[in-house]
Amino acid sequence: MKFLDFTSLLEAEPANLAALSTFQFDPDFFERRLLRCPALAKARRVLVFMDSSQWHKLLRQDAPARFLNRRYLVVPVRPPKGVFHPKLNLLVRQDGGQVQCGSNNLTRLGCTSNLELLNSFTVTLDQSGEEAVRLAQEAYAFFRRACQDAGPETGRIARQWLEEAGRDVPWLWTELPQSERRSVRLIDTYGGSLWERISMLLGERGPKRLLVISPFFDREVELANRFRQRWPKCQIEVVVQQATTNLPSCCSRSSAVESSFRSCEIRTAASTPSCCPG
């Protein structure tokens, strides 16, 4: 795992289509920093999918946005349940592209100083790139599905742009041979409960080790409880960010939290640039 400036991942050839998703959005930072990166600066189409309630909050704040609806389109999404929270980016070119999936919002803190985890896959069209092509196709399907939860007009435009990209870039939808031996998969809540799908994929043997990087936990730390109950031999390591996490310190944990993390290794980290497995 190595620490990277998030913007270094956008130092690539211009995308035909860039579909990005975030919960919170900072249009000023996006326009001043991210939109100037080579992959986005000359991209033909740029879509930013974000949570509808956060979008309306931005409108009330009158956030500066010089290039909104000129250089890029914001697509507010209101899912049937909960909030729209994925951090998934798809950059598409005729000869390949990128899939990025992680934890960072498209904000100044999310892209510069927060402790974030980001997985980035380069899409190539040779035989060695088949795994990344599958991920890109899954990301493409996700964004098409998200259009159904968008407003009528922005959803229509986003759907039109995505379909246009599919016509221009056939590898986005061309069916690949079935493969059960995949090293990485992209799953989302449109396909059902994440926990149920992860449990099914991991099976009864389960993982040997679980690494959790998150600032926020529910009161009873349910994730650790579920893993301990389902796979008691799994080693759990938790990385939290100092001065940000809501996980109680070791000396002040409640009995429920202490029980959940009794067999876990907990590490704290100071603020660093967003990181990506290298």
LUMRO-572268 format. One record per residue (C-alpha): x, y, z; residue number from 1. Coordinates in nm, 3 decimals, always signed. Each point is the difference from the previous one (the first is absolute). Layout:
<nodes>
+---------+---------+---------+------+
|    east |   north |      up | romi |
+---------+---------+---------+------+
|       X |       Y |       Z |  NUM |
...
+---------+---------+---------+------+
</nodes>
This chain:
<nodes>
+---------+---------+---------+------+
|    east |   north |      up | romi |
+---------+---------+---------+------+
|  +0.000 |  +0.000 |  +0.000 |    1 |
|  +0.142 |  +0.339 |  -0.090 |    2 |
|  -0.102 |  +0.358 |  +0.062 |    3 |
|  -0.096 |  +0.202 |  -0.304 |    4 |
|  -0.137 |  +0.336 |  -0.097 |    5 |
|  -0.344 |  -0.090 |  -0.134 |    6 |
|  +0.042 |  +0.235 |  -0.294 |    7 |
|  +0.297 |  -0.203 |  -0.125 |    8 |
|  -0.252 |  -0.267 |  -0.108 |    9 |
|  -0.157 |  +0.257 |  -0.233 |   10 |
|  +0.330 |  +0.072 |  -0.174 |   11 |
|  -0.109 |  -0.212 |  -0.294 |   12 |
|  -0.124 |  +0.034 |  -0.356 |   13 |
|  -0.331 |  +0.190 |  -0.039 |   14 |
|  -0.308 |  -0.214 |  +0.056 |   15 |
|  -0.283 |  -0.033 |  -0.250 |   16 |
|  -0.225 |  -0.027 |  +0.304 |   17 |
|  +0.071 |  +0.055 |  +0.369 |   18 |
|  -0.272 |  -0.117 |  +0.240 |   19 |
|  +0.079 |  +0.088 |  +0.362 |   20 |
|  -0.202 |  -0.056 |  +0.316 |   21 |
|  +0.015 |  +0.158 |  +0.345 |   22 |
|  -0.211 |  +0.069 |  +0.307 |   23 |
|  +0.128 |  +0.353 |  +0.064 |   24 |
|  +0.129 |  +0.225 |  -0.275 |   25 |
|  +0.211 |  +0.316 |  -0.004 |   26 |
|  -0.051 |  +0.162 |  -0.342 |   27 |
|  +0.262 |  +0.269 |  +0.062 |   28 |
|  +0.273 |  -0.255 |  +0.080 |   29 |
|  -0.120 |  -0.225 |  -0.283 |   30 |
|  +0.027 |  +0.279 |  -0.255 |   31 |
|  +0.326 |  +0.149 |  +0.127 |   32 |
|  +0.186 |  -0.327 |  +0.048 |   33 |
|  -0.158 |  -0.319 |  -0.133 |   34 |
|  -0.156 |  +0.136 |  -0.317 |   35 |
|  +0.343 |  +0.132 |  -0.104 |   36 |
|  +0.158 |  -0.347 |  +0.007 |   37 |
|  +0.072 |  -0.140 |  -0.348 |   38 |
|  -0.254 |  -0.285 |  +0.021 |   39 |
|  -0.284 |  +0.246 |  +0.068 |   40 |
|  +0.123 |  +0.327 |  -0.154 |   41 |
|  -0.073 |  -0.114 |  -0.355 |   42 |
|  -0.253 |  -0.272 |  +0.074 |   43 |
|  -0.294 |  +0.000 |  -0.238 |   44 |
|  -0.259 |  -0.069 |  +0.271 |   45 |
|  +0.033 |  +0.035 |  +0.380 |   46 |
|  -0.278 |  -0.121 |  +0.231 |   47 |
|  +0.002 |  +0.049 |  +0.377 |   48 |
|  -0.258 |  -0.215 |  +0.179 |   49 |
|  -0.064 |  +0.113 |  +0.357 |   50 |
|  -0.249 |  -0.030 |  +0.283 |   51 |
|  -0.312 |  +0.208 |  -0.063 |   52 |
|  -0.026 |  +0.138 |  +0.356 |   53 |
|  +0.364 |  +0.115 |  -0.010 |   54 |
|  -0.064 |  +0.165 |  -0.337 |   55 |
|  -0.290 |  +0.202 |  +0.139 |   56 |
|  +0.218 |  +0.101 |  +0.295 |   57 |
|  +0.257 |  +0.134 |  -0.248 |   58 |
|  -0.271 |  +0.198 |  -0.177 |   59 |
|  -0.103 |  +0.162 |  +0.329 |   60 |
|  +0.363 |  +0.091 |  +0.067 |   61 |
|  +0.032 |  +0.156 |  -0.345 |   62 |
|  +0.332 |  -0.182 |  -0.050 |   63 |
|  +0.211 |  +0.147 |  -0.283 |   64 |
|  -0.015 |  -0.209 |  -0.318 |   65 |
|  +0.117 |  +0.174 |  -0.316 |   66 |
|  -0.003 |  -0.299 |  -0.233 |   67 |
|  -0.306 |  -0.190 |  +0.124 |   68 |
|  -0.214 |  -0.117 |  -0.294 |   69 |
|  +0.268 |  +0.133 |  -0.235 |   70 |
|  +0.302 |  -0.224 |  +0.057 |   71 |
|  -0.171 |  -0.261 |  +0.216 |   72 |
|  -0.347 |  -0.110 |  +0.107 |   73 |
|  -0.101 |  -0.067 |  +0.361 |   74 |
|  -0.253 |  -0.283 |  +0.031 |   75 |
|  -0.177 |  +0.006 |  +0.342 |   76 |
|  -0.107 |  -0.352 |  +0.097 |   77 |
|  -0.271 |  -0.090 |  +0.251 |   78 |
|  +0.004 |  -0.378 |  +0.065 |   79 |
|  -0.312 |  -0.178 |  +0.127 |   80 |
|  +0.164 |  -0.051 |  +0.341 |   81 |
|  +0.271 |  +0.189 |  +0.185 |   82 |
|  +0.244 |  +0.231 |  -0.177 |   83 |
|  +0.211 |  -0.021 |  -0.315 |   84 |
|  +0.344 |  -0.074 |  +0.140 |   85 |
|  +0.225 |  -0.179 |  -0.257 |   86 |
|  +0.344 |  +0.134 |  -0.090 |   87 |
|  +0.042 |  -0.156 |  -0.342 |   88 |
|  +0.166 |  +0.154 |  -0.305 |   89 |
|  +0.003 |  -0.132 |  -0.356 |   90 |
|  +0.224 |  +0.158 |  -0.265 |   91 |
|  -0.060 |  -0.135 |  -0.349 |   92 |
|  +0.206 |  +0.024 |  -0.319 |   93 |
|  -0.014 |  -0.194 |  -0.326 |   94 |
|  +0.309 |  -0.197 |  +0.098 |   95 |
|  -0.060 |  -0.043 |  +0.373 |   96 |
|  -0.042 |  +0.216 |  +0.305 |   97 |
|  -0.012 |  -0.016 |  +0.379 |   98 |
|  -0.226 |  -0.125 |  +0.278 |   99 |
|  +0.046 |  +0.162 |  +0.341 |  100 |
|  -0.191 |  -0.115 |  +0.306 |  101 |
|  +0.068 |  +0.124 |  +0.351 |  102 |
|  -0.115 |  +0.216 |  +0.286 |  103 |
|  +0.081 |  +0.360 |  -0.092 |  104 |
|  -0.259 |  +0.263 |  -0.081 |  105 |
|  +0.072 |  +0.247 |  -0.280 |  106 |
|  +0.089 |  +0.268 |  +0.253 |  107 |
|  +0.321 |  +0.173 |  +0.102 |  108 |
|  +0.037 |  -0.208 |  +0.317 |  109 |
|  -0.102 |  -0.323 |  -0.171 |  110 |
|  +0.260 |  +0.040 |  -0.275 |  111 |
|  +0.287 |  +0.157 |  +0.195 |  112 |
|  +0.026 |  -0.047 |  +0.377 |  113 |
|  -0.241 |  -0.265 |  +0.125 |  114 |
|  +0.114 |  -0.357 |  +0.048 |  115 |
|  -0.179 |  -0.170 |  -0.290 |  116 |
|  +0.033 |  -0.332 |  -0.179 |  117 |
|  -0.026 |  -0.012 |  -0.377 |  118 |
|  +0.033 |  -0.296 |  -0.234 |  119 |
|  +0.090 |  +0.091 |  -0.356 |  120 |
|  -0.004 |  -0.239 |  -0.296 |  121 |
|  +0.137 |  +0.085 |  -0.342 |  122 |
|  -0.214 |  -0.139 |  -0.281 |  123 |
|  +0.186 |  -0.145 |  -0.297 |  124 |
|  -0.150 |  -0.200 |  -0.284 |  125 |
|  +0.260 |  -0.276 |  -0.017 |  126 |
|  -0.054 |  -0.339 |  +0.161 |  127 |
|  +0.168 |  +0.101 |  +0.325 |  128 |
|  -0.251 |  +0.283 |  +0.047 |  129 |
|  -0.316 |  -0.215 |  +0.000 |  130 |
|  -0.052 |  +0.037 |  +0.377 |  131 |
|  +0.005 |  +0.381 |  -0.022 |  132 |
|  -0.234 |  -0.004 |  -0.300 |  133 |
|  -0.251 |  -0.198 |  +0.207 |  134 |
|  +0.025 |  +0.259 |  +0.278 |  135 |
|  -0.053 |  +0.282 |  -0.250 |  136 |
|  -0.308 |  -0.176 |  -0.138 |  137 |
|  -0.138 |  -0.038 |  +0.354 |  138 |
|  +0.068 |  +0.368 |  +0.069 |  139 |
|  -0.170 |  +0.095 |  -0.327 |  140 |
|  -0.306 |  -0.205 |  +0.097 |  141 |
|  -0.003 |  +0.166 |  +0.343 |  142 |
|  -0.011 |  +0.352 |  -0.144 |  143 |
|  -0.273 |  -0.097 |  -0.245 |  144 |
|  -0.202 |  -0.135 |  +0.292 |  145 |
|  +0.061 |  +0.318 |  +0.204 |  146 |
|  -0.163 |  +0.204 |  -0.277 |  147 |
|  -0.332 |  -0.158 |  +0.098 |  148 |
|  +0.022 |  +0.171 |  +0.341 |  149 |
|  +0.097 |  +0.338 |  -0.143 |  150 |
|  -0.229 |  +0.291 |  -0.088 |  151 |
|  -0.189 |  -0.020 |  -0.331 |  152 |
|  +0.216 |  +0.244 |  -0.197 |  153 |
|  +0.348 |  -0.068 |  +0.140 |  154 |
|  -0.076 |  -0.373 |  -0.001 |  155 |
|  -0.101 |  +0.016 |  -0.366 |  156 |
|  +0.316 |  +0.186 |  -0.101 |  157 |
|  +0.227 |  -0.228 |  +0.203 |  158 |
|  -0.166 |  -0.309 |  -0.147 |  159 |
|  +0.043 |  +0.145 |  -0.350 |  160 |
|  +0.370 |  +0.068 |  +0.058 |  161 |
|  +0.058 |  -0.348 |  +0.141 |  162 |
|  -0.178 |  -0.165 |  -0.292 |  163 |
|  +0.199 |  +0.215 |  -0.240 |  164 |
|  +0.323 |  -0.118 |  +0.166 |  165 |
|  -0.119 |  -0.360 |  -0.036 |  166 |
|  -0.044 |  +0.048 |  -0.375 |  167 |
|  +0.340 |  +0.165 |  -0.037 |  168 |
|  +0.185 |  -0.243 |  +0.229 |  169 |
|  -0.136 |  -0.353 |  -0.064 |  170 |
|  +0.219 |  -0.169 |  +0.262 |  171 |
|  -0.217 |  +0.165 |  +0.269 |  172 |
|  -0.283 |  -0.244 |  -0.069 |  173 |
|  +0.146 |  -0.283 |  -0.214 |  174 |
|  -0.062 |  -0.321 |  +0.193 |  175 |
|  +0.310 |  -0.180 |  +0.123 |  176 |
|  +0.032 |  -0.377 |  +0.063 |  177 |
|  -0.131 |  -0.105 |  +0.341 |  178 |
|  +0.269 |  -0.022 |  +0.267 |  179 |
|  -0.045 |  -0.122 |  +0.357 |  180 |
|  +0.364 |  +0.055 |  +0.092 |  181 |
|  +0.007 |  +0.374 |  +0.045 |  182 |
|  +0.242 |  +0.169 |  +0.236 |  183 |
|  -0.208 |  +0.317 |  +0.039 |  184 |
|  -0.367 |  +0.089 |  -0.043 |  185 |
|  -0.205 |  +0.317 |  +0.009 |  186 |
|  -0.321 |  -0.035 |  +0.201 |  187 |
|  -0.258 |  +0.261 |  +0.097 |  188 |
|  -0.328 |  +0.022 |  +0.189 |  189 |
|  -0.204 |  +0.009 |  -0.321 |  190 |
|  +0.064 |  -0.375 |  -0.009 |  191 |
|  -0.111 |  -0.053 |  +0.361 |  192 |
|  +0.155 |  +0.009 |  +0.347 |  193 |
|  +0.378 |  +0.041 |  -0.011 |  194 |
|  +0.041 |  -0.225 |  +0.304 |  195 |
|  -0.205 |  -0.282 |  -0.155 |  196 |
|  +0.187 |  +0.020 |  -0.329 |  197 |
|  +0.342 |  +0.011 |  +0.169 |  198 |
|  -0.097 |  -0.298 |  +0.218 |  199 |
|  -0.104 |  -0.195 |  -0.308 |  200 |
|  +0.322 |  +0.082 |  -0.189 |  201 |
|  +0.227 |  -0.087 |  +0.293 |  202 |
|  -0.184 |  -0.322 |  +0.085 |  203 |
|  +0.028 |  -0.205 |  +0.316 |  204 |
|  +0.381 |  +0.000 |  +0.011 |  205 |
|  +0.001 |  +0.378 |  +0.003 |  206 |
|  +0.303 |  +0.231 |  -0.001 |  207 |
|  +0.313 |  -0.045 |  +0.208 |  208 |
|  +0.039 |  +0.371 |  +0.054 |  209 |
|  -0.225 |  +0.305 |  -0.015 |  210 |
|  +0.140 |  +0.353 |  -0.024 |  211 |
|  -0.250 |  +0.275 |  +0.088 |  212 |
|  +0.086 |  +0.364 |  -0.073 |  213 |
|  -0.279 |  +0.227 |  +0.117 |  214 |
|  -0.041 |  +0.310 |  +0.217 |  215 |
|  -0.359 |  -0.076 |  +0.100 |  216 |
|  -0.166 |  -0.298 |  +0.167 |  217 |
|  -0.347 |  -0.071 |  +0.128 |  218 |
|  -0.051 |  -0.013 |  +0.375 |  219 |
|  +0.032 |  -0.376 |  +0.037 |  220 |
|  +0.272 |  -0.042 |  -0.266 |  221 |
|  -0.224 |  -0.243 |  -0.186 |  222 |
|  +0.252 |  -0.079 |  -0.274 |  223 |
|  +0.248 |  -0.154 |  +0.244 |  224 |
|  -0.280 |  -0.191 |  +0.172 |  225 |
|  -0.121 |  -0.150 |  -0.325 |  226 |
|  +0.347 |  -0.110 |  -0.109 |  227 |
|  +0.077 |  -0.153 |  +0.339 |  228 |
|  -0.326 |  -0.195 |  -0.003 |  229 |
|  +0.027 |  -0.118 |  -0.362 |  230 |
|  +0.378 |  -0.059 |  -0.020 |  231 |
|  +0.141 |  -0.017 |  +0.355 |  232 |
|  +0.355 |  -0.077 |  -0.121 |  233 |
|  +0.021 |  +0.309 |  -0.221 |  234 |
|  +0.264 |  +0.248 |  +0.115 |  235 |
|  -0.145 |  +0.353 |  +0.004 |  236 |
|  +0.214 |  +0.312 |  -0.025 |  237 |
|  -0.158 |  +0.345 |  +0.031 |  238 |
|  +0.170 |  +0.323 |  -0.112 |  239 |
|  -0.153 |  +0.327 |  +0.122 |  240 |
|  +0.098 |  +0.364 |  -0.045 |  241 |
|  +0.099 |  +0.205 |  +0.303 |  242 |
|  -0.234 |  +0.284 |  +0.099 |  243 |
|  -0.256 |  -0.118 |  -0.256 |  244 |
|  -0.123 |  -0.344 |  +0.099 |  245 |
|  -0.303 |  -0.050 |  +0.224 |  246 |
|  +0.142 |  -0.331 |  +0.127 |  247 |
|  +0.047 |  +0.039 |  +0.378 |  248 |
|  +0.354 |  -0.013 |  +0.130 |  249 |
|  +0.116 |  -0.318 |  +0.169 |  250 |
|  -0.033 |  +0.147 |  +0.347 |  251 |
|  -0.359 |  +0.116 |  -0.046 |  252 |
|  -0.163 |  -0.276 |  -0.203 |  253 |
|  -0.338 |  -0.129 |  +0.096 |  254 |
|  -0.019 |  -0.370 |  +0.085 |  255 |
|  -0.175 |  -0.070 |  -0.333 |  256 |
|  +0.271 |  +0.173 |  -0.204 |  257 |
|  +0.277 |  -0.159 |  +0.206 |  258 |
|  -0.152 |  -0.342 |  -0.061 |  259 |
|  -0.025 |  +0.062 |  -0.374 |  260 |
|  +0.365 |  +0.100 |  -0.029 |  261 |
|  +0.150 |  -0.238 |  +0.255 |  262 |
|  +0.173 |  -0.201 |  -0.274 |  263 |
|  +0.068 |  +0.293 |  -0.233 |  264 |
|  +0.317 |  +0.196 |  -0.059 |  265 |
|  -0.075 |  +0.374 |  -0.002 |  266 |
|  +0.243 |  +0.248 |  -0.153 |  267 |
|  -0.031 |  +0.378 |  -0.019 |  268 |
|  +0.135 |  +0.214 |  -0.281 |  269 |
|  +0.055 |  +0.372 |  -0.036 |  270 |
|  -0.141 |  +0.191 |  -0.298 |  271 |
|  +0.175 |  -0.092 |  -0.321 |  272 |
|  -0.066 |  +0.035 |  -0.371 |  273 |
|  -0.249 |  -0.245 |  -0.146 |  274 |
|  +0.159 |  -0.339 |  -0.046 |  275 |
|  -0.026 |  -0.270 |  -0.260 |  276 |
|  +0.128 |  -0.358 |  +0.010 |  277 |
|  +0.314 |  -0.013 |  -0.205 |  278 |
+---------+---------+---------+------+
</nodes>
